């Protein structure tokens, strides 16, 4: 099992359980009503089921158990086919267990970036960047679903199709589409039990830490407070952004090598990307700039003003390239004197 495919497991799982919408953005609108129901159902319903992920000719089958109660959200996602893999979520903390001699590289928070826990008032209105409409009703996993079509207005984001269960609004199937409407990946439940009691034993890992590689990922947003709390002032900022994207969080810290970094998270209310900046090591230079693809996730790495920059998100390559080209360091008041 390759490191890239293990990244796919984490990415597809976290994409399903966290969607960065801004509920309540369009008052008295039917689209708003269904988006709000979807967001609430994903986080407040307890459920278990079998989920199939399809992308680039690969198919992964996963068992998911999701518990939501007064103690918070807990979740266990385990692979059914292939080498044993598990993703365990407890609140904002995520653990990844990989059995055997599998390898996995988590670079620049690729896994944790999909758990931003974004306060809605920090997001712009998705309707400005997308065209939204309803398709015909369909059946998914034996349940009737309302189909919501979301198409981007430009080349800087993907489109989506969501199948929402009629009674609860629960997301039963999701598809990621390119700008021309072609499917990039699909996630679909083949069976699901909604609103069922979940025993604590169902949330315990089958793989033990002693027999598996364990990776822990915390929340990407390290700012505190919600509501109207202001964001920390970033040291770096893009001169321009694709329409609709806004700064959602700023965090700073030390990486595993003890190097200082700054992390910026941007969202348009549906799509998001992260920028990581740290001092460049000797040998890093403009010639090492590149864009890599991990399925629909694109990663730009390069150097800006003697700093190493990584731009990563489930967005088209044009987005990460444009943002990287626009990045600049803010001039402080002391430097201006």
N, C-alpha and C positions, 0 to 999 in steps of 0.2 A: 504494500500500500504506500503510495507516494505521499510526500509532504503536501503537495498541491491538493490531492484529493481529500486529505484530512482537513485542510483549510476549508474545502467545500462543505464538509460535514458541519463544521462549526458555523460557517456562514449561512448555510441554508436553514439550519435549525434556528439560529437567532433571528434571521430575517422573518421567519414565520411568527415567532412569539412577540416580537417588538416591531411595531410600525409607527414611525414618527409623525403621526398626523396631529393636526391642531383641531381638536373637537370644538364644535360651536363656532367655527369661523364664518358660516353662512346661515344666518338666522332664517327660519321659516323656509328652508330649502330641503327638498327630499334627499338630495345627495348628502347634505350635512347630517340629516337624520340617520342615514345608513352608515356613514363613516363613524358617527358617534357610537352607534350600537356595536359596530365591529370592534372599536378600540376597547369599549367597556367589556364586551364579551370575552375577548382574548385574555384580559387581565383579571376579570372577576368570576368567571365560570371555572369550575373544576371539571376536568375531562380526561379521558384516556382514549387512545386510538392508535392506528397504524398509519404512518405517513410515508408516501413515496416521493422521492426527489429525482427529477429527470433533468439532465443537462449535458450537452456535448456528447450524447451517446451513452452516458453513464447513468445508471439507475441505482439509487440507494434506498433501502427500505428501513424505516425507523419506527420504534415503538416509543410513544410519548405519553407520559403521565404528568398532569398539571394540577396542582392543588392551590386553591385560592381561598383563604379564610382570614380570620382576625389576626392570626399570627404572621400573615404575609403570604408571599408567593414562593412556592417550591416546585421544582420540576426535575424530571429525569427523562432523558432522551437516550435511547440505546439502539445501536445498529442491530438489525436482524440478520443481514447477510454480510459476507466478508469478515475481515478480522474484527474482534470485539472492540467497540468504541462506545464511550458514554459521555454525555454532557449533563452536568448537574448544576442546577441553578437554585440558589437560596437568596432571595431578595435581589440585590444587585451584584452578588458574587457568583462567579461562574468557574466551575472546575471541569477540566477535560481529562478523561482517563483513556489511555490507548494501550491495548493489550499487546503482549508479545514484543517483538523488536521493531515496532512501527516507529517512524520518525515524524515529528511535526515541528514546523518552524512558525512561531507567532511573531511576526515582525511588525513593529510600529502599531501594535494594538489592533491588528486586522480583525481579530475576534471580538475584542471588547468594544470596538467602535460601534457595533450594532446594538449596544445597550445604552443609548445616551440618556434615557430618562429625561427628555426635554420638557421644560415647562412650556405649556402651550402659548403663553403670551410672548415668548421669545421668538416664535416662528412667524414667518410671513404667511400670507394666505395662499394655499396651494392652488386655488382656482386661478390665480394670476399666471401660473406657469403651465397649467394643464387644461385640457378640455375633458369634461366628465359627462358621461351619459350612462343610461341603463340598457343592457341587452336583454335577450329573452331569458325567461326563467329556465333552469335546468336542474337535474338531479345529480347530487354528489354524495357518495357513500350512503345511498338510500334515502337521502334527505333532499327536500326541495330548497333551491337556492336562488337568490336574486343575483344577477350578474351585473357588476359595476365596471364600466370601461373608463380608463384614465389614460389619455393620450397627451404626450408632451407637445408644447408649442414651439420648441426649438431642439437643437441637436445636443444640448448639454445635460439631458436627463433621459431616463428610460420611461416607457409606458408600463401600465399595469392592468391586469384584469383580475378582479376579485369575485369569488362565488361566496355569498353570504347567506347562511342558513336563515330561513324566513322567520322563525319564531324567536330566535335569540340574536341574530346578526353575527353569529360566530363565523370566522373565516374557515371555510372548508377546502377551498382550493385557491391558489394564487399563481399567476403567470407573469413573468417579466418579459417585456417586449422591447425591441429596438425601435428606432425612429420610424421605420417602415412598417411596423406592426408584426414583425417576425418574432416567434417565441425564442427567448434566450434560455429560460429555465422554467420549470413548473414544480410546484409543491401541491400535493393533493392527499387528502385523507381517503383511504379506501374503506375504513370503518372508524367510527367514533362514537363514544358514549358521552353525552353532555349532561352536566349537572349531577354527576354521580359522586358519592363519598369516596375519598381517597385515603387509604390507610398509610400511616407513616412508613411501613415496611416496603410499600411500593416505590418509595422515593429513595431508598437506600441503594447504593451501587452494588452491582454484582462483582465488578472488578475491585480487587483490593489494591491499596497504594503500593504494597510490597511486590505485586506482580504486574504493575502497569506504570507507564510513564504518566505523571500527573502534572498538569499545567493549570495554574490559577490565573484568573483574569478578573480585575476589579472594574468598577464603573469608570467610563471615560471622563465623565463630568465631575471634576473635583471642586467646583465652586459650591458655595453653601447658600442655603436659602432658596425660596421660591417666590412666586408672586412678582412684585415689582423690584426685587433685589437687582442691583446693577451688576453687570459683568465686570470682571477684572479687566483693566486696560491692557491689551496685548502689546508685546514688543514688536511683533511683526503683523503686517496686514496686506492683503492684496489691494492694489490701486483700483482695480475694477473686479466685479464679480458677475457671473451670469445672472440675468434677471431673476429675481425672486429669492435668491440665496441670502441668508442673514447669519451673522455670528450668533451661535447658540451657547457656546461655553469656551472658557479659557482655563487652562491648567498648566502648572509648572512643576517640575520635580527632577529627580535623578534617575537615570536608567540603570540597568544592571552593571554597567561599567563605571558608574559614579559620575557620569557626564550630565550636566544640566540640559534640560530640554524644555521647549514650550509646545503645547498642544492646543490647536484651535479646531473647534468643531463648527461646521456650517450646515444649515439645513434650509430647504425651501418649504418645509412642512411635510414632505414625503421623502424626497431623496436627501442624502447627506454625504459629506466628505470631510476628512480630517487632514490637517496639516501638522506635521511634526518638524521642529527645527532644533538643531543642535550644532555646536561648533564642529567644523570639518576637521577630520584627521589629516595628517600629512599623506599625500598621495591621492586624496580625493580632489577631483577637479572637474571642469566643464565637460571633458571628454567622457566622463563616466555617467553622463545623464542618460536615462533610459525610461521607457514605459513598459511595464510588464502587465500581463493579463492573467487573472485567476478567475476563469469563468467571466461573469459580468463585472467583477471587481477589477479596477485598473489602479496601478500603482506607479507614480512618477517618483524617481529618485534623481537628485542632482545637487548642484552647489549654487547658492545665491549669497553674494557678499561674504564669502569665506565661511559660510554655514551650510551644513548638510541638511537638505530639505526632502521630506517625503510627503507626497500628497496621495491619499488613498481613499477610495470610496466605491460604492456600487453605482457608478456613473460611467458614461462613455469616456473613451480615451481623450476626446477633445476637451472634456471638462478639466481633468487633472493637468493636462498640458497648458491650457489657458490660465488656470489659477497659478501654476508654478511660474509662468512668465510674468505674472502681475505682482508677484510677492515682493515686498520691500520692507526694510526695517524702518520703524518710526524714528524720527529725530527727536531727541529729548530737549527740554528747555535748556539744559546745561550745555548740550552740544551746539545749540543755536547761538549761544553767546560767544 
